[in-house]
């Protein structure tokens, strides 16, 4: 009884706090100083239609590198923790019920399009909402689809590890080259801006998002396989 009363009290307090914030909230009419600088100068400096992409990948590129590192550490932690469980003797091999013909056919038809759609998201991250993390997550969802329908499906770990390592190292290398050759991405001597709104535009941003999308997709796929096993 006491636990229920406490939980109800906490819930009511949260509702009151949110209600008070909604009642007293006023939408800002003007952008702040930093936000105004981003919106006004980004099209000329970086040439990305998606301003959020420009901020995340260039102005705050070290933050994105940190996020990718955190995801890598999480994937490594999952692999280490679950590897102990794999070493324990198993009474017998698990027998999975085969998926229906409908799921088999749907998986064969949809999986390539899911992966292609994930690649489309990070290749067009500088033009539309999306980017490397979103595209990588979509690719991993296609791999999850395969795991659910084909329980014995296994990834090629050699290719997976090579792709993940190459994508991560390439991301760091592009950043270093941008600093050495162009004093940062803002000079755009490293890669040309191209035509605003075109696929081959925004300098190094599409290249960076491609590496991020491949790295995120491979890491999330590895986590899913470790959880499956």
PyMOL commands that set and color helices and strands:
alter all, ss='L'
color gray80, all
select helices_A, chain A and resi 2-24+33-45+51-59+61-87+101-123+132-149+157-182+205-228
alter helices_A, ss='H'
color red, helices_A
deselect
rebuild
show_as cartoon
